[in-house]
Amino acid sequence: MVEDVHGAMTSLPRVQDSKPIDAKEENLLRQVERSLFIRKCAQSLLLDATTTATAVVLTQQFFAHGSKPEWDDRVIAGACVFLATKSCEVPRTLRSVVNVVHAVKNDTTEPLGADQEYSDLKNSLINAEQTVLRALQFDVDVVLPFAYLLNYAHQGRFKQATAHCALALANDILCAEEALLFPAFVLAACCLYTASQMLEDDGEFGKDKWWYQYDTSDEDITAVSNLLACVYAVMKQHPNSALTNQVGLTPTESNTVNTS
């Protein structure tokens, strides 16, 4: 889905040139780096997009409860991958998850043997899983924007390319913890609108403010567009980050989304 967004950022708010990182930007960078770590683990475990996004959201929800300096972000992310495989009913063995977390974390293809290092990481993941469950009060049901988005795209008869681009945007915005502030159906409408502006596809809705019928406001559209711009700006401003190097998204300068 990334390819649908690459080079098609002309409707997002203008991103600023590179500048020294501030606390807010550093926090966002950590959020997207965690999300990439999950995506790489999910790829190795052959997980589908829904399970992967569920793991991302669970991780964001956990860290939204406050700073967790005592925890390695990647261990929490790995534990959330393991939780997501259970909640989405695509189970993977604990050993598989341990080996994948180790491989991605250390950039190696060598699996762990049955030694102390394996036992330590396995116990860390088990403890992290229990910590996440307690923090989330054992509620691991995640509502994602993808099904809403596809339904809206079908109702509005948008082009397939527009729907694919919108799905990519919806997937990427989940990398930001702030996305948790919006209901999934709002994220869906906002991402579909943004994609439609990028690709100049109004579907059968025409110029009407069709997102109103999906309980989405102009303010929502603008806020989500700004958040997307922030996510892609982090990638642009930190080209040496793992996220930019491995995902390869480079946002372009653009104008503010027009909802008039």
C-alpha atoms as an extended CHARMM CRD file, in Angstrom:
* protein
*
       260  EXT
         1         1  MET       CA              0.0000000000        0.0000000000        0.0000000000  PROA      1               0.0000000000
         2         2  VAL       CA              2.9280000000        2.3280000000        0.5570000000  PROA      2               0.0000000000
         3         3  GLU       CA              3.4740000000        2.6630000000       -3.1830000000  PROA      3               0.0000000000
         4         4  ASP       CA              0.0350000000        4.2700000000       -3.5840000000  PROA      4               0.0000000000
         5         5  VAL       CA              1.0700000000        7.1520000000       -1.3350000000  PROA      5               0.0000000000
         6         6  HSD       CA              4.6210000000        7.6490000000       -2.5510000000  PROA      6               0.0000000000
         7         7  GLY       CA              4.7880000000       10.7970000000       -4.6570000000  PROA      7               0.0000000000
         8         8  ALA       CA              1.0890000000       11.5960000000       -4.1390000000  PROA      8               0.0000000000
         9         9  MET       CA              1.2510000000       13.9040000000       -1.1110000000  PROA      9               0.0000000000
        10        10  THR       CA              0.0980000000       17.0810000000       -2.8760000000  PROA      10              0.0000000000
        11        11  SER       CA             -3.0390000000       17.5670000000       -0.7600000000  PROA      11              0.0000000000
        12        12  LEU       CA             -1.4710000000       17.3430000000        2.6860000000  PROA      12              0.0000000000
        13        13  PRO       CA             -0.5970000000       20.4610000000        4.6820000000  PROA      13              0.0000000000
        14        14  ARG       CA              2.8080000000       21.9470000000        3.9690000000  PROA      14              0.0000000000
        15        15  VAL       CA              5.6310000000       20.2550000000        5.8220000000  PROA      15              0.0000000000
        16        16  GLN       CA              8.4700000000       22.3840000000        7.1010000000  PROA      16              0.0000000000
        17        17  ASP       CA             12.1110000000       22.0210000000        6.1760000000  PROA      17              0.0000000000
        18        18  SER       CA             14.3880000000       20.0420000000        8.4660000000  PROA      18              0.0000000000
        19        19  LYS       CA             14.8710000000       21.5560000000       11.9030000000  PROA      19              0.0000000000
        20        20  PRO       CA             16.2590000000       20.4370000000       15.2600000000  PROA      20              0.0000000000
        21        21  ILE       CA             14.0680000000       17.7950000000       16.8450000000  PROA      21              0.0000000000
        22        22  ASP       CA             11.8220000000       18.9010000000       19.7140000000  PROA      22              0.0000000000
        23        23  ALA       CA             10.1630000000       16.8230000000       22.4260000000  PROA      23              0.0000000000
        24        24  LYS       CA              6.8730000000       16.3960000000       20.5400000000  PROA      24              0.0000000000
        25        25  GLU       CA              8.6260000000       15.3820000000       17.3540000000  PROA      25              0.0000000000
        26        26  GLU       CA             10.9220000000       13.0070000000       19.2280000000  PROA      26              0.0000000000
        27        27  ASN       CA              7.8760000000       11.3630000000       20.7890000000  PROA      27              0.0000000000
        28        28  LEU       CA              6.2370000000       10.9690000000       17.3820000000  PROA      28              0.0000000000
        29        29  LEU       CA              9.4540000000        9.5400000000       15.9770000000  PROA      29              0.0000000000
        30        30  ARG       CA              9.4600000000        6.9030000000       18.7190000000  PROA      30              0.0000000000
        31        31  GLN       CA              5.8350000000        6.0810000000       17.9220000000  PROA      31              0.0000000000
        32        32  VAL       CA              6.4850000000        5.5240000000       14.2370000000  PROA      32              0.0000000000
        33        33  GLU       CA              9.6870000000        3.5910000000       14.9430000000  PROA      33              0.0000000000
        34        34  ARG       CA              7.7140000000        1.2480000000       17.2110000000  PROA      34              0.0000000000
        35        35  SER       CA              5.1540000000        0.8290000000       14.4610000000  PROA      35              0.0000000000
        36        36  LEU       CA              7.8110000000       -0.0600000000       11.9090000000  PROA      36              0.0000000000
        37        37  PHE       CA              9.2890000000       -2.5940000000       14.3160000000  PROA      37              0.0000000000
        38        38  ILE       CA              5.8540000000       -4.2120000000       14.5480000000  PROA      38              0.0000000000
        39        39  ARG       CA              5.4520000000       -4.2070000000       10.7770000000  PROA      39              0.0000000000
        40        40  LYS       CA              8.7970000000       -5.9360000000       10.3130000000  PROA      40              0.0000000000
        41        41  CYS       CA              7.9420000000       -8.5490000000       12.9330000000  PROA      41              0.0000000000
        42        42  ALA       CA              4.5410000000       -9.0750000000       11.3340000000  PROA      42              0.0000000000
        43        43  GLN       CA              6.1140000000       -9.5180000000        7.9230000000  PROA      43              0.0000000000
        44        44  SER       CA              8.4290000000      -12.2210000000        9.2420000000  PROA      44              0.0000000000
        45        45  LEU       CA              5.4960000000      -13.9270000000       10.9740000000  PROA      45              0.0000000000
        46        46  LEU       CA              3.3720000000      -13.7110000000        7.7920000000  PROA      46              0.0000000000
        47        47  LEU       CA              0.6240000000      -11.7430000000        9.5350000000  PROA      47              0.0000000000
        48        48  ASP       CA             -2.1720000000       -9.9880000000        7.6670000000  PROA      48              0.0000000000
        49        49  ALA       CA             -2.7740000000       -6.2280000000        7.6860000000  PROA      49              0.0000000000
        50        50  THR       CA             -5.5560000000       -6.4110000000       10.2790000000  PROA      50              0.0000000000
        51        51  THR       CA             -3.4530000000       -8.3120000000       12.8020000000  PROA      51              0.0000000000
        52        52  THR       CA             -0.5060000000       -6.0070000000       12.1930000000  PROA      52              0.0000000000
        53        53  ALA       CA             -2.5760000000       -2.8560000000       12.6660000000  PROA      53              0.0000000000
        54        54  THR       CA             -4.1350000000       -4.3490000000       15.7940000000  PROA      54              0.0000000000
        55        55  ALA       CA             -0.6590000000       -4.8210000000       17.2670000000  PROA      55              0.0000000000
        56        56  VAL       CA              0.2240000000       -1.2240000000       16.3920000000  PROA      56              0.0000000000
        57        57  VAL       CA             -2.9100000000        0.1370000000       18.0790000000  PROA      57              0.0000000000
        58        58  LEU       CA             -2.4140000000       -2.0040000000       21.1900000000  PROA      58              0.0000000000
        59        59  THR       CA              1.1100000000       -0.6300000000       21.4930000000  PROA      59              0.0000000000
        60        60  GLN       CA             -0.0990000000        2.9550000000       21.0730000000  PROA      60              0.0000000000
        61        61  GLN       CA             -2.8170000000        2.4040000000       23.6590000000  PROA      61              0.0000000000
        62        62  PHE       CA             -0.3030000000        1.0670000000       26.1580000000  PROA      62              0.0000000000
        63        63  PHE       CA              2.0920000000        3.9930000000       25.8130000000  PROA      63              0.0000000000
        64        64  ALA       CA             -0.8210000000        6.4590000000       25.8130000000  PROA      64              0.0000000000
        65        65  HSD       CA             -1.2170000000        5.6220000000       29.5050000000  PROA      65              0.0000000000
        66        66  GLY       CA              2.0290000000        7.4800000000       30.1910000000  PROA      66              0.0000000000
        67        67  SER       CA              5.7950000000        7.2120000000       29.9200000000  PROA      67              0.0000000000
        68        68  LYS       CA              7.1570000000        3.7100000000       30.4730000000  PROA      68              0.0000000000
        69        69  PRO       CA             10.9290000000        4.2600000000       30.8400000000  PROA      69              0.0000000000
        70        70  GLU       CA             11.3550000000        0.8890000000       32.5310000000  PROA      70              0.0000000000
        71        71  TRP       CA             10.2470000000       -0.9530000000       29.3900000000  PROA      71              0.0000000000
        72        72  ASP       CA             12.0960000000       -1.4830000000       26.1330000000  PROA      72              0.0000000000
        73        73  ASP       CA              9.7210000000       -0.1970000000       23.4340000000  PROA      73              0.0000000000
        74        74  ARG       CA             10.5460000000       -3.1740000000       21.2300000000  PROA      74              0.0000000000
        75        75  VAL       CA              9.7320000000       -5.7200000000       23.9250000000  PROA      75              0.0000000000
        76        76  ILE       CA              6.3360000000       -4.0830000000       24.4740000000  PROA      76              0.0000000000
        77        77  ALA       CA              5.7960000000       -3.9850000000       20.7110000000  PROA      77              0.0000000000
        78        78  GLY       CA              6.7020000000       -7.6630000000       20.4440000000  PROA      78              0.0000000000
        79        79  ALA       CA              4.3070000000       -8.5220000000       23.2570000000  PROA      79              0.0000000000
        80        80  CYS       CA              1.5470000000       -6.6280000000       21.4410000000  PROA      80              0.0000000000
        81        81  VAL       CA              2.2650000000       -8.6150000000       18.2870000000  PROA      81              0.0000000000
        82        82  PHE       CA              1.8230000000      -11.7990000000       20.3070000000  PROA      82              0.0000000000
        83        83  LEU       CA             -1.4300000000      -10.4510000000       21.7970000000  PROA      83              0.0000000000
        84        84  ALA       CA             -2.7250000000       -9.4590000000       18.3760000000  PROA      84              0.0000000000
        85        85  THR       CA             -2.1360000000      -12.9450000000       16.9790000000  PROA      85              0.0000000000
        86        86  LYS       CA             -4.3850000000      -14.2610000000       19.7280000000  PROA      86              0.0000000000
        87        87  SER       CA             -7.1230000000      -11.6330000000       19.5470000000  PROA      87              0.0000000000
        88        88  CYS       CA             -7.2640000000      -11.8400000000       15.7370000000  PROA      88              0.0000000000
        89        89  GLU       CA             -7.1890000000      -15.6410000000       15.8550000000  PROA      89              0.0000000000
        90        90  VAL       CA             -4.0710000000      -16.0710000000       13.7600000000  PROA      90              0.0000000000
        91        91  PRO       CA             -1.9690000000      -17.7520000000       16.4650000000  PROA      91              0.0000000000
        92        92  ARG       CA              1.7860000000      -17.9750000000       16.3260000000  PROA      92              0.0000000000
        93        93  THR       CA              3.9170000000      -19.8800000000       18.8170000000  PROA      93              0.0000000000
        94        94  LEU       CA              5.6990000000      -17.9670000000       21.5380000000  PROA      94              0.0000000000
        95        95  ARG       CA              8.9940000000      -19.3810000000       20.2760000000  PROA      95              0.0000000000
        96        96  SER       CA              8.2930000000      -17.9640000000       16.8050000000  PROA      96              0.0000000000
        97        97  VAL       CA              7.5270000000      -14.5260000000       18.2250000000  PROA      97              0.0000000000
        98        98  VAL       CA             10.6040000000      -14.6010000000       20.4700000000  PROA      98              0.0000000000
        99        99  ASN       CA             12.8670000000      -15.4920000000       17.5530000000  PROA      99              0.0000000000
       100       100  VAL       CA             11.3550000000      -12.8380000000       15.2970000000  PROA      100             0.0000000000
       101       101  VAL       CA             11.5780000000      -10.1140000000       17.9470000000  PROA      101             0.0000000000
       102       102  HSD       CA             15.2140000000      -11.0700000000       18.5190000000  PROA      102             0.0000000000
       103       103  ALA       CA             15.9610000000      -11.0850000000       14.7840000000  PROA      103             0.0000000000
       104       104  VAL       CA             14.3440000000       -7.7070000000       14.0770000000  PROA      104             0.0000000000
       105       105  LYS       CA             15.7030000000       -6.1070000000       17.2330000000  PROA      105             0.0000000000
       106       106  ASN       CA             19.2690000000       -7.2010000000       16.4950000000  PROA      106             0.0000000000
       107       107  ASP       CA             19.1210000000       -7.1620000000       12.6850000000  PROA      107             0.0000000000
       108       108  THR       CA             20.1110000000      -10.7930000000       12.4000000000  PROA      108             0.0000000000
       109       109  THR       CA             18.8080000000      -13.9110000000       10.7060000000  PROA      109             0.0000000000
       110       110  GLU       CA             20.1720000000      -16.2760000000       13.3260000000  PROA      110             0.0000000000
       111       111  PRO       CA             17.4800000000      -17.7350000000       15.6180000000  PROA      111             0.0000000000
       112       112  LEU       CA             18.0900000000      -18.0120000000       19.3240000000  PROA      112             0.0000000000
       113       113  GLY       CA             19.1150000000      -21.3440000000       20.7690000000  PROA      113             0.0000000000
       114       114  ALA       CA             17.7040000000      -22.8310000000       23.9490000000  PROA      114             0.0000000000
       115       115  ASP       CA             20.0280000000      -20.7680000000       26.1040000000  PROA      115             0.0000000000
       116       116  GLN       CA             19.8130000000      -18.0260000000       28.7170000000  PROA      116             0.0000000000
       117       117  GLU       CA             19.3780000000      -15.2840000000       26.1290000000  PROA      117             0.0000000000
       118       118  TYR       CA             16.3180000000      -17.0400000000       24.7410000000  PROA      118             0.0000000000
       119       119  SER       CA             14.8800000000      -17.6100000000       28.2210000000  PROA      119             0.0000000000
       120       120  ASP       CA             15.4530000000      -13.9780000000       29.1860000000  PROA      120             0.0000000000
       121       121  LEU       CA             13.7060000000      -12.6150000000       26.0900000000  PROA      121             0.0000000000
       122       122  LYS       CA             10.8630000000      -15.1250000000       26.3970000000  PROA      122             0.0000000000
       123       123  ASN       CA             10.2740000000      -14.1370000000       30.0250000000  PROA      123             0.0000000000
       124       124  SER       CA             10.4800000000      -10.4520000000       29.1210000000  PROA      124             0.0000000000
       125       125  LEU       CA              7.7980000000      -10.8970000000       26.4500000000  PROA      125             0.0000000000
       126       126  ILE       CA              5.5560000000      -12.8590000000       28.8100000000  PROA      126             0.0000000000
       127       127  ASN       CA              5.9170000000      -10.2070000000       31.5170000000  PROA      127             0.0000000000
       128       128  ALA       CA              5.3500000000       -7.4370000000       28.9770000000  PROA      128             0.0000000000
       129       129  GLU       CA              2.2130000000       -9.1660000000       27.7120000000  PROA      129             0.0000000000
       130       130  GLN       CA              0.7820000000       -9.2810000000       31.2330000000  PROA      130             0.0000000000
       131       131  THR       CA              1.7470000000       -5.6520000000       31.8120000000  PROA      131             0.0000000000
       132       132  VAL       CA             -0.0330000000       -4.5720000000       28.6250000000  PROA      132             0.0000000000
       133       133  LEU       CA             -3.1320000000       -6.5860000000       29.5060000000  PROA      133             0.0000000000
       134       134  ARG       CA             -3.3420000000       -5.0120000000       32.9540000000  PROA      134             0.0000000000
       135       135  ALA       CA             -2.7780000000       -1.5090000000       31.5700000000  PROA      135             0.0000000000
       136       136  LEU       CA             -5.5610000000       -2.0290000000       29.0160000000  PROA      136             0.0000000000
       137       137  GLN       CA             -7.7790000000       -3.7400000000       31.5990000000  PROA      137             0.0000000000
       138       138  PHE       CA             -7.7160000000       -6.8870000000       29.4530000000  PROA      138             0.0000000000
       139       139  ASP       CA             -9.6120000000       -5.1200000000       26.6570000000  PROA      139             0.0000000000
       140       140  VAL       CA             -7.7470000000       -6.0110000000       23.4760000000  PROA      140             0.0000000000
       141       141  ASP       CA            -10.6400000000       -5.5790000000       21.0430000000  PROA      141             0.0000000000
       142       142  VAL       CA             -9.4690000000       -3.0190000000       18.4930000000  PROA      142             0.0000000000
       143       143  VAL       CA            -11.7320000000       -1.2550000000       15.9940000000  PROA      143             0.0000000000
       144       144  LEU       CA             -9.8050000000       -0.4060000000       12.8310000000  PROA      144             0.0000000000
       145       145  PRO       CA            -10.7790000000        2.0590000000       10.0750000000  PROA      145             0.0000000000
       146       146  PHE       CA            -10.2400000000       -0.3050000000        7.1410000000  PROA      146             0.0000000000
       147       147  ALA       CA            -13.7080000000       -1.8820000000        6.8730000000  PROA      147             0.0000000000
       148       148  TYR       CA            -15.4060000000        1.5090000000        7.2570000000  PROA      148             0.0000000000
       149       149  LEU       CA            -13.1560000000        2.9700000000        4.5930000000  PROA      149             0.0000000000
       150       150  LEU       CA            -13.8580000000        0.2530000000        2.0530000000  PROA      150             0.0000000000
       151       151  ASN       CA            -17.5780000000        0.6080000000        2.6910000000  PROA      151             0.0000000000
       152       152  TYR       CA            -17.4430000000        4.3840000000        2.1570000000  PROA      152             0.0000000000
       153       153  ALA       CA            -15.3620000000        3.9550000000       -0.9950000000  PROA      153             0.0000000000
       154       154  HSD       CA            -17.8980000000        1.4650000000       -2.3520000000  PROA      154             0.0000000000
       155       155  GLN       CA            -20.8600000000        3.7050000000       -1.5430000000  PROA      155             0.0000000000
       156       156  GLY       CA            -19.1690000000        6.6900000000       -3.1770000000  PROA      156             0.0000000000
       157       157  ARG       CA            -17.9170000000        4.6290000000       -6.1150000000  PROA      157             0.0000000000
       158       158  PHE       CA            -14.3850000000        5.9320000000       -5.7690000000  PROA      158             0.0000000000
       159       159  LYS       CA            -11.6960000000        4.4870000000       -7.9920000000  PROA      159             0.0000000000
       160       160  GLN       CA             -9.7510000000        1.4780000000       -6.7860000000  PROA      160             0.0000000000
       161       161  ALA       CA             -6.5440000000        3.5180000000       -6.7320000000  PROA      161             0.0000000000
       162       162  THR       CA             -8.2030000000        6.0400000000       -4.4190000000  PROA      162             0.0000000000
       163       163  ALA       CA             -9.3290000000        3.3120000000       -2.0440000000  PROA      163             0.0000000000
       164       164  HSD       CA             -5.8340000000        1.7920000000       -2.0090000000  PROA      164             0.0000000000
       165       165  CYS       CA             -4.2490000000        5.1640000000       -1.3120000000  PROA      165             0.0000000000
       166       166  ALA       CA             -6.7600000000        5.8060000000        1.4890000000  PROA      166             0.0000000000
       167       167  LEU       CA             -5.9780000000        2.4230000000        3.0390000000  PROA      167             0.0000000000
       168       168  ALA       CA             -2.2810000000        3.2910000000        3.0110000000  PROA      168             0.0000000000
       169       169  LEU       CA             -3.0080000000        6.6090000000        4.7240000000  PROA      169             0.0000000000
       170       170  ALA       CA             -5.1970000000        4.8890000000        7.3170000000  PROA      170             0.0000000000
       171       171  ASN       CA             -2.4690000000        2.3560000000        7.9670000000  PROA      171             0.0000000000
       172       172  ASP       CA              0.1860000000        5.0470000000        8.3810000000  PROA      172             0.0000000000
       173       173  ILE       CA             -1.8400000000        7.3520000000       10.6030000000  PROA      173             0.0000000000
       174       174  LEU       CA             -2.1170000000        4.5540000000       13.1600000000  PROA      174             0.0000000000
       175       175  CYS       CA              1.6310000000        5.0440000000       13.6500000000  PROA      175             0.0000000000
       176       176  ALA       CA              0.7480000000        8.2090000000       15.5950000000  PROA      176             0.0000000000
       177       177  GLU       CA             -0.6240000000        7.8620000000       19.1040000000  PROA      177             0.0000000000
       178       178  GLU       CA             -2.8020000000       10.9230000000       18.4900000000  PROA      178             0.0000000000
       179       179  ALA       CA             -4.8660000000        8.8590000000       16.0410000000  PROA      179             0.0000000000
       180       180  LEU       CA             -6.4180000000        7.1920000000       19.1000000000  PROA      180             0.0000000000
       181       181  LEU       CA             -8.3460000000       10.4280000000       19.6940000000  PROA      181             0.0000000000
       182       182  PHE       CA            -10.4890000000        9.7680000000       16.6150000000  PROA      182             0.0000000000
       183       183  PRO       CA            -13.0970000000        7.0150000000       16.1870000000  PROA      183             0.0000000000
       184       184  ALA       CA            -12.2240000000        4.5110000000       13.4840000000  PROA      184             0.0000000000
       185       185  PHE       CA            -15.1250000000        5.6520000000       11.2830000000  PROA      185             0.0000000000
       186       186  VAL       CA            -13.8180000000        9.2320000000       11.3900000000  PROA      186             0.0000000000
       187       187  LEU       CA            -10.2920000000        8.1660000000       10.4580000000  PROA      187             0.0000000000
       188       188  ALA       CA            -11.7890000000        6.2180000000        7.5640000000  PROA      188             0.0000000000
       189       189  ALA       CA            -13.7050000000        9.1910000000        6.1730000000  PROA      189             0.0000000000
       190       190  CYS       CA            -10.7590000000       11.5570000000        6.6310000000  PROA      190             0.0000000000
       191       191  CYS       CA             -8.2810000000        9.2630000000        4.9200000000  PROA      191             0.0000000000
       192       192  LEU       CA            -10.6540000000        8.6010000000        2.0370000000  PROA      192             0.0000000000
       193       193  TYR       CA            -11.2290000000       12.3290000000        1.5990000000  PROA      193             0.0000000000
       194       194  THR       CA             -7.4990000000       13.0540000000        1.6570000000  PROA      194             0.0000000000
       195       195  ALA       CA             -6.8250000000       10.3120000000       -0.8820000000  PROA      195             0.0000000000
       196       196  SER       CA             -9.6210000000       11.6050000000       -3.1150000000  PROA      196             0.0000000000
       197       197  GLN       CA             -8.0220000000       15.0500000000       -3.0910000000  PROA      197             0.0000000000
       198       198  MET       CA             -4.5950000000       13.6330000000       -3.8760000000  PROA      198             0.0000000000
       199       199  LEU       CA             -5.8790000000       11.6700000000       -6.8490000000  PROA      199             0.0000000000
       200       200  GLU       CA             -8.5650000000       14.1890000000       -7.8790000000  PROA      200             0.0000000000
       201       201  ASP       CA            -11.3230000000       11.6290000000       -7.5940000000  PROA      201             0.0000000000
       202       202  ASP       CA            -14.6710000000       12.8820000000       -6.2600000000  PROA      202             0.0000000000
       203       203  GLY       CA            -16.4620000000        9.5980000000       -6.9240000000  PROA      203             0.0000000000
       204       204  GLU       CA            -20.2310000000        9.8730000000       -7.2430000000  PROA      204             0.0000000000
       205       205  PHE       CA            -20.4160000000       12.2380000000       -4.2730000000  PROA      205             0.0000000000
       206       206  GLY       CA            -19.1440000000       15.0940000000       -6.4220000000  PROA      206             0.0000000000
       207       207  LYS       CA            -18.2710000000       18.2810000000       -4.5600000000  PROA      207             0.0000000000
       208       208  ASP       CA            -20.7850000000       17.6690000000       -1.7650000000  PROA      208             0.0000000000
       209       209  LYS       CA            -19.4310000000       17.3640000000        1.7650000000  PROA      209             0.0000000000
       210       210  TRP       CA            -20.1570000000       13.6610000000        1.7910000000  PROA      210             0.0000000000
       211       211  TRP       CA            -18.1790000000       13.0350000000        4.9720000000  PROA      211             0.0000000000
       212       212  TYR       CA            -20.9490000000       14.7040000000        7.0080000000  PROA      212             0.0000000000
       213       213  GLN       CA            -23.1370000000       11.6330000000        6.5000000000  PROA      213             0.0000000000
       214       214  TYR       CA            -20.4320000000        9.6180000000        8.2510000000  PROA      214             0.0000000000
       215       215  ASP       CA            -20.4210000000       11.8440000000       11.3530000000  PROA      215             0.0000000000
       216       216  THR       CA            -17.1660000000       13.4870000000       10.3320000000  PROA      216             0.0000000000
       217       217  SER       CA            -16.6390000000       17.2490000000       10.5070000000  PROA      217             0.0000000000
       218       218  ASP       CA            -14.4710000000       19.6690000000        8.5600000000  PROA      218             0.0000000000
       219       219  GLU       CA            -12.3980000000       20.0230000000       11.7240000000  PROA      219             0.0000000000
       220       220  ASP       CA            -11.8340000000       16.2570000000       11.7410000000  PROA      220             0.0000000000
       221       221  ILE       CA            -10.7010000000       16.3610000000        8.1160000000  PROA      221             0.0000000000
       222       222  THR       CA             -8.2040000000       19.1200000000        8.8500000000  PROA      222             0.0000000000
       223       223  ALA       CA             -6.9210000000       17.5530000000       12.0750000000  PROA      223             0.0000000000
       224       224  VAL       CA             -6.3150000000       14.1560000000       10.4950000000  PROA      224             0.0000000000
       225       225  SER       CA             -4.6700000000       15.7290000000        7.4640000000  PROA      225             0.0000000000
       226       226  ASN       CA             -2.3580000000       17.7050000000        9.7440000000  PROA      226             0.0000000000
       227       227  LEU       CA             -1.5210000000       14.5660000000       11.7010000000  PROA      227             0.0000000000
       228       228  LEU       CA             -0.6700000000       12.6940000000        8.5140000000  PROA      228             0.0000000000
       229       229  ALA       CA              1.5760000000       15.5730000000        7.4910000000  PROA      229             0.0000000000
       230       230  CYS       CA              3.3660000000       15.3430000000       10.8400000000  PROA      230             0.0000000000
       231       231  VAL       CA              3.9520000000       11.6100000000       10.4220000000  PROA      231             0.0000000000
       232       232  TYR       CA              5.4340000000       12.0570000000        6.9550000000  PROA      232             0.0000000000
       233       233  ALA       CA              7.3880000000       15.1460000000        8.0340000000  PROA      233             0.0000000000
       234       234  VAL       CA              9.1450000000       13.0840000000       10.6990000000  PROA      234             0.0000000000
       235       235  MET       CA             10.2400000000       10.7020000000        7.9680000000  PROA      235             0.0000000000
       236       236  LYS       CA             11.4870000000       13.5560000000        5.8150000000  PROA      236             0.0000000000
       237       237  GLN       CA             13.3290000000       15.3730000000        8.5920000000  PROA      237             0.0000000000
       238       238  HSD       CA             15.0730000000       12.2520000000        9.8700000000  PROA      238             0.0000000000
       239       239  PRO       CA             16.3020000000       10.4430000000        6.7590000000  PROA      239             0.0000000000
       240       240  ASN       CA             18.6410000000        8.2910000000        8.8240000000  PROA      240             0.0000000000
       241       241  SER       CA             15.8130000000        6.8220000000       10.8680000000  PROA      241             0.0000000000
       242       242  ALA       CA             14.9660000000        3.1740000000       10.3150000000  PROA      242             0.0000000000
       243       243  LEU       CA             11.4570000000        4.1640000000        9.2810000000  PROA      243             0.0000000000
       244       244  THR       CA             12.5340000000        6.3710000000        6.3810000000  PROA      244             0.0000000000
       245       245  ASN       CA             15.2390000000        3.9900000000        5.2090000000  PROA      245             0.0000000000
       246       246  GLN       CA             13.0410000000        0.9110000000        5.1890000000  PROA      246             0.0000000000
       247       247  VAL       CA              9.6410000000        2.3050000000        4.2000000000  PROA      247             0.0000000000
       248       248  GLY       CA             10.9940000000        4.8800000000        1.7860000000  PROA      248             0.0000000000
       249       249  LEU       CA              8.2660000000        7.5040000000        2.0310000000  PROA      249             0.0000000000
       250       250  THR       CA              9.3530000000       11.0260000000        1.1640000000  PROA      250             0.0000000000
       251       251  PRO       CA              6.5760000000       13.6160000000        1.5460000000  PROA      251             0.0000000000
       252       252  THR       CA              6.5790000000       16.5970000000       -0.7790000000  PROA      252             0.0000000000
       253       253  GLU       CA              5.7450000000       20.1850000000       -0.0140000000  PROA      253             0.0000000000
       254       254  SER       CA              2.0190000000       20.7360000000       -0.3440000000  PROA      254             0.0000000000
       255       255  ASN       CA             -0.8880000000       22.9930000000        0.4150000000  PROA      255             0.0000000000
       256       256  THR       CA             -3.4520000000       22.7960000000        3.1890000000  PROA      256             0.0000000000
       257       257  VAL       CA             -6.4020000000       20.4990000000        2.5240000000  PROA      257             0.0000000000
       258       258  ASN       CA             -9.3710000000       22.4960000000        1.2770000000  PROA      258             0.0000000000
       259       259  THR       CA            -12.7520000000       21.3270000000        2.5950000000  PROA      259             0.0000000000
       260       260  SER       CA            -14.7690000000       24.1390000000        1.0640000000  PROA      260             0.0000000000
